[in-house]
Amino acid sequence: MRQIFAKTFGGLTPSYYMRQLIFGSLFAILILSVAANSPSGLMGKPGLIVMAIVCTLLYPYSRFVYESVVGYVMGGNVFFVNALLMLMVKVFTMAMCWSFAIFVAPVGLAYLYWHHSRQAS
């Protein structure tokens, strides 16, 4: 069981995981602060708190899947676009990866397990 966790959840480099975890935490903080300022407050939404934590912890794996797919599709191409437009697209894709992390991250975890199992043999 320990090897499964090491091959999946430990499959990303610690620096990459921490960087993506910080960005994911920003989304959780934003959503929880908006919920805390609602009339029912944050205590009326325990599911939201749990979902925000789960999405934040799974966000690095979701982002890994997104970046892998985009890297495969785009190849080594470089595009020159307006920086503001690119920043807006980046924030949008980060929000989508965070929102759907619970669905997308298992794909990344399965790939990491497969990749590290193949590498070990």
VEXDREN-2710 file (C-alpha; in Angstrom, 1 decimal):
% VEXDREN-2710
k/r/px/py/pz
1/MET/0.0/0.0/0.0
2/ARG/2.9/2.3/0.8
3/GLN/4.3/1.8/-2.7
4/ILE/1.0/2.8/-4.3
5/PHE/0.9/6.1/-2.4
6/ALA/4.6/6.7/-3.2
7/LYS/4.0/6.1/-7.0
8/THR/0.8/8.2/-7.2
9/PHE/0.7/11.0/-4.6
10/GLY/4.5/11.2/-4.4
11/GLY/4.8/11.1/-8.2
12/LEU/5.2/14.9/-8.6
13/THR/8.3/16.8/-7.6
14/PRO/7.8/18.5/-4.2
15/SER/8.6/21.9/-5.7
16/TYR/5.9/21.5/-8.4
17/TYR/3.4/20.2/-5.9
18/MET/4.0/23.1/-3.4
19/ARG/3.8/25.7/-6.2
20/GLN/0.5/24.4/-7.5
21/LEU/-0.8/23.9/-3.9
22/ILE/-0.2/27.6/-3.2
23/PHE/-2.1/28.6/-6.3
24/GLY/-4.9/26.1/-5.5
25/SER/-5.1/27.5/-1.9
26/LEU/-5.7/31.0/-3.4
27/PHE/-8.9/29.7/-5.0
28/ALA/-10.0/28.0/-1.8
29/ILE/-9.4/31.2/0.2
30/LEU/-11.4/33.2/-2.3
31/ILE/-14.4/30.9/-2.3
32/LEU/-14.4/30.4/1.5
33/SER/-14.1/34.1/2.1
34/VAL/-17.1/34.8/-0.2
35/ALA/-19.0/32.1/1.6
36/ALA/-18.1/33.4/5.0
37/ASN/-19.5/36.8/4.1
38/SER/-22.8/35.3/3.0
39/PRO/-25.9/35.6/5.3
40/SER/-25.7/32.0/6.5
41/GLY/-22.0/32.2/7.1
42/LEU/-19.4/29.5/6.6
43/MET/-20.7/27.2/9.3
44/GLY/-23.8/26.6/7.4
45/LYS/-21.8/25.1/4.5
46/PRO/-19.7/22.2/5.8
47/GLY/-19.8/20.5/2.4
48/LEU/-18.2/23.6/0.8
49/ILE/-15.3/23.5/3.3
50/VAL/-14.7/19.8/2.6
51/MET/-14.9/20.3/-1.2
52/ALA/-12.6/23.3/-1.1
53/ILE/-10.0/21.3/0.9
54/VAL/-10.3/18.2/-1.4
55/CYS/-10.1/20.3/-4.6
56/THR/-7.1/22.2/-3.2
57/LEU/-5.2/19.0/-2.4
58/LEU/-6.0/17.4/-5.8
59/TYR/-5.4/20.6/-7.8
60/PRO/-1.7/19.9/-8.5
61/TYR/-2.6/16.6/-10.1
62/SER/-5.4/18.1/-12.1
63/ARG/-3.0/20.9/-13.3
64/PHE/-0.4/18.2/-14.2
65/VAL/-3.0/16.5/-16.4
66/TYR/-3.9/19.8/-18.0
67/GLU/-0.3/20.8/-18.7
68/SER/0.6/17.4/-20.0
69/VAL/-2.3/17.4/-22.5
70/VAL/-1.6/21.0/-23.6
71/GLY/2.1/20.2/-23.9
72/TYR/1.3/17.2/-26.1
73/VAL/-1.1/19.1/-28.3
74/MET/0.9/22.3/-28.6
75/GLY/4.3/20.7/-28.9
76/GLY/7.2/23.1/-28.8
77/ASN/5.3/26.0/-30.4
78/VAL/5.5/29.5/-29.0
79/PHE/2.7/32.0/-29.4
80/PHE/3.1/35.7/-28.9
81/VAL/-0.1/37.2/-27.5
82/ASN/-1.2/40.1/-25.3
83/ALA/0.0/39.6/-21.7
84/LEU/-3.3/40.6/-20.2
85/LEU/-5.2/38.1/-22.4
86/MET/-2.7/35.4/-21.5
87/LEU/-3.1/36.1/-17.8
88/MET/-6.9/36.0/-18.0
89/VAL/-6.7/32.7/-19.9
90/LYS/-4.3/31.3/-17.4
91/VAL/-6.5/32.3/-14.4
92/PHE/-9.5/30.8/-16.2
93/THR/-7.7/27.5/-16.8
94/MET/-6.4/27.4/-13.2
95/ALA/-10.0/27.9/-12.0
96/MET/-11.3/25.2/-14.2
97/CYS/-8.6/22.8/-13.1
98/TRP/-9.3/23.6/-9.4
99/SER/-13.1/23.3/-9.9
100/PHE/-12.9/19.9/-11.7
101/ALA/-9.9/18.6/-9.7
102/ILE/-12.0/15.8/-8.1
103/PHE/-12.8/14.5/-11.6
104/VAL/-9.5/15.2/-13.4
105/ALA/-6.9/14.4/-10.8
106/PRO/-7.6/10.6/-10.8
107/VAL/-6.5/10.5/-14.4
108/GLY/-3.2/12.1/-13.3
109/LEU/-2.8/9.8/-10.3
110/ALA/-3.4/6.8/-12.5
111/TYR/-0.8/8.0/-15.1
112/LEU/1.7/8.7/-12.4
113/TYR/1.2/5.2/-10.9
114/TRP/1.6/3.6/-14.4
115/HIS/4.6/5.8/-15.2
116/HIS/6.5/5.1/-12.0
117/SER/5.6/1.4/-12.0
118/ARG/6.9/1.1/-15.6
119/GLN/10.1/3.0/-14.6
120/ALA/10.7/0.7/-11.6
121/SER/10.7/-2.5/-13.8
END
